[in-house]
Amino acid sequence: MPTNYPFPKPEAIRQIIADLLGREVTIVRGDAQVIERDTPAVVSDFVADSGNIAAICLTDLRLSNALGGALTMVPAAQVDESVKKWVVEPSNLENLTEILNVLSRLFNSDDCEHLKWDKAHTLPCELPDGTQSLMKAPMARRDYDVTVDEYGSGKLSILVG
């Protein structure tokens, strides 16, 4: 089904993340993430200039901490501890948002309204109506297994309106 915005290609996602982290990253198609009501994860909103939520990036607990930790070279053991404690560390979340901000360029083209990263929601939490709506009925969805060298693997889902 066509979407209102370009859908980022896996190789472009991989390249941006690898360049930002300065380490090997692999990305392959994976099974859809199932996030239970109390499962820690991060849902990130990308908004159009009109203010509408146009895309969502969902990262599971492991990947949220791995990407955030790897950006500032936090020891991998600290990332493992965060996952064991069942939390997304605030510093890892802040670093993750920097990566997502750069990834936002992959949603833009001359043929559509400009998109930018807007905010991240750490689950479990109550999501805004626009985020919930897009999560329930995206025009397109892709799910990936992402591995960050030395930091492990996690799930990344992209939903586009």
C-alpha positions as CSV (number, residue, x, y, z in Angstrom):
1,M,0.0,0.0,0.0
2,P,1.4,3.4,-0.8
3,T,2.3,5.7,2.0
4,N,2.2,9.5,2.4
5,Y,6.0,9.5,3.1
6,P,9.0,7.6,1.8
7,F,9.7,4.4,3.7
8,P,13.3,4.2,4.8
9,K,15.3,1.5,3.2
10,P,17.1,-0.9,5.6
11,E,20.5,-0.2,4.2
12,A,20.1,3.5,4.6
13,I,19.0,2.9,8.3
14,R,22.0,0.7,8.8
15,Q,24.4,3.1,7.3
16,I,23.3,6.1,9.4
17,I,23.4,4.1,12.6
18,A,26.8,2.6,11.8
19,D,28.2,6.0,10.9
20,L,26.9,7.6,14.1
21,L,28.1,4.7,16.3
22,G,31.4,4.1,14.6
23,R,30.8,0.3,14.8
24,E,29.4,-2.5,12.8
25,V,25.6,-2.7,12.6
26,T,23.5,-5.3,10.9
27,I,19.8,-5.0,10.1
28,V,17.6,-7.7,8.7
29,R,13.8,-8.2,8.3
30,G,12.3,-9.7,11.5
31,D,9.1,-10.6,13.1
32,A,6.7,-8.0,14.3
33,Q,7.3,-6.7,17.8
34,V,4.6,-7.6,20.4
35,I,4.7,-5.0,23.1
36,E,2.7,-6.0,26.2
37,R,1.1,-3.3,28.4
38,D,4.0,-3.4,30.9
39,T,6.8,-4.0,28.5
40,P,9.6,-1.3,28.5
41,A,10.2,0.1,25.0
42,V,10.5,3.4,23.3
43,V,8.0,4.8,20.9
44,S,9.2,7.8,18.9
45,D,7.0,10.2,17.0
46,F,7.9,11.9,13.8
47,V,5.7,14.8,12.9
48,A,4.9,16.6,9.7
49,D,5.1,20.4,9.4
50,S,1.3,20.3,9.9
51,G,1.8,18.9,13.3
52,N,0.3,15.5,12.5
53,I,2.2,12.3,13.6
54,A,3.3,10.8,10.3
55,A,5.7,8.0,11.3
56,I,6.6,6.1,14.4
57,C,9.8,4.2,15.3
58,L,9.5,1.5,18.0
59,T,12.6,0.2,19.7
60,D,12.5,-2.6,22.2
61,L,14.2,-2.4,25.6
62,R,17.5,-4.0,24.4
63,L,17.9,-1.9,21.3
64,S,16.9,1.3,23.0
65,N,19.7,0.8,25.5
66,A,22.2,-0.6,23.0
67,L,21.9,2.3,20.6
68,G,21.9,4.9,23.3
69,G,24.8,3.3,25.1
70,A,26.9,2.7,22.0
71,L,26.6,6.3,20.9
72,T,28.6,7.5,23.9
73,M,30.6,4.2,24.3
74,V,28.9,3.2,27.6
75,P,30.4,-0.2,28.6
76,A,28.3,-3.0,27.1
77,A,28.0,-4.5,30.6
78,Q,26.1,-1.3,31.7
79,V,23.7,-1.8,28.9
80,D,23.2,-5.4,30.0
81,E,22.5,-4.2,33.5
82,S,19.9,-1.8,32.3
83,V,18.1,-4.6,30.4
84,K,18.3,-6.8,33.5
85,K,16.8,-4.0,35.6
86,W,14.0,-3.7,32.9
87,V,14.6,0.1,32.3
88,V,15.7,2.4,29.6
89,E,18.3,4.5,31.2
90,P,17.6,8.3,30.8
91,S,21.1,8.9,29.3
92,N,20.5,6.1,26.8
93,L,17.1,7.5,25.9
94,E,18.6,10.9,25.3
95,N,21.3,9.4,23.1
96,L,18.7,7.3,21.2
97,T,16.8,10.5,20.4
98,E,19.9,11.9,18.8
99,I,20.1,8.9,16.5
100,L,16.4,9.1,15.7
101,N,16.7,12.8,14.9
102,V,19.3,12.0,12.3
103,L,17.2,9.1,10.9
104,S,14.3,11.5,10.4
105,R,15.9,12.6,7.1
106,L,15.1,9.2,5.6
107,F,11.4,10.1,5.7
108,N,11.8,13.2,3.6
109,S,11.5,13.9,-0.1
110,D,10.6,16.7,-2.4
111,D,7.2,15.0,-2.9
112,C,5.8,15.2,0.6
113,E,5.4,17.4,3.6
114,H,8.6,17.7,5.7
115,L,9.0,15.3,8.7
116,K,11.1,15.7,11.8
117,W,11.6,13.8,15.0
118,D,9.4,15.1,17.7
119,K,9.4,13.1,20.9
120,A,10.0,9.8,22.5
121,H,7.7,8.0,24.9
122,T,9.1,5.4,27.2
123,L,6.7,2.5,27.7
124,P,4.8,1.7,29.7
125,C,3.0,5.0,29.5
126,E,-0.2,6.5,28.1
127,L,0.4,7.4,24.4
128,P,-1.1,10.5,22.7
129,D,-4.1,9.8,20.5
130,G,-2.3,10.4,17.3
131,T,0.5,7.9,18.2
132,Q,-2.1,5.3,19.3
133,S,-4.0,5.7,16.0
134,L,-0.9,5.3,13.8
135,M,0.2,2.3,15.8
136,K,-3.2,0.6,15.3
137,A,-3.5,1.4,11.6
138,P,-0.3,2.3,9.8
139,M,-0.2,2.5,6.0
140,A,3.0,0.5,6.1
141,R,5.0,-1.3,8.7
142,R,8.5,-2.9,8.7
143,D,10.1,-4.9,11.5
144,Y,13.8,-5.4,11.8
145,D,16.3,-7.3,13.9
146,V,19.2,-4.9,14.5
147,T,22.6,-6.0,15.9
148,V,25.1,-3.5,17.2
149,D,28.6,-4.9,17.5
150,E,29.5,-5.5,21.2
151,Y,26.0,-4.3,22.4
152,G,23.7,-7.1,21.2
153,S,20.5,-7.3,19.2
154,G,17.0,-5.9,19.5
155,K,13.9,-5.0,17.6
156,L,13.2,-1.9,15.5
157,S,9.8,-1.3,14.0
158,I,8.9,1.5,11.7
159,L,5.3,2.5,11.0
160,V,4.4,5.1,8.4
161,G,1.1,6.9,7.7
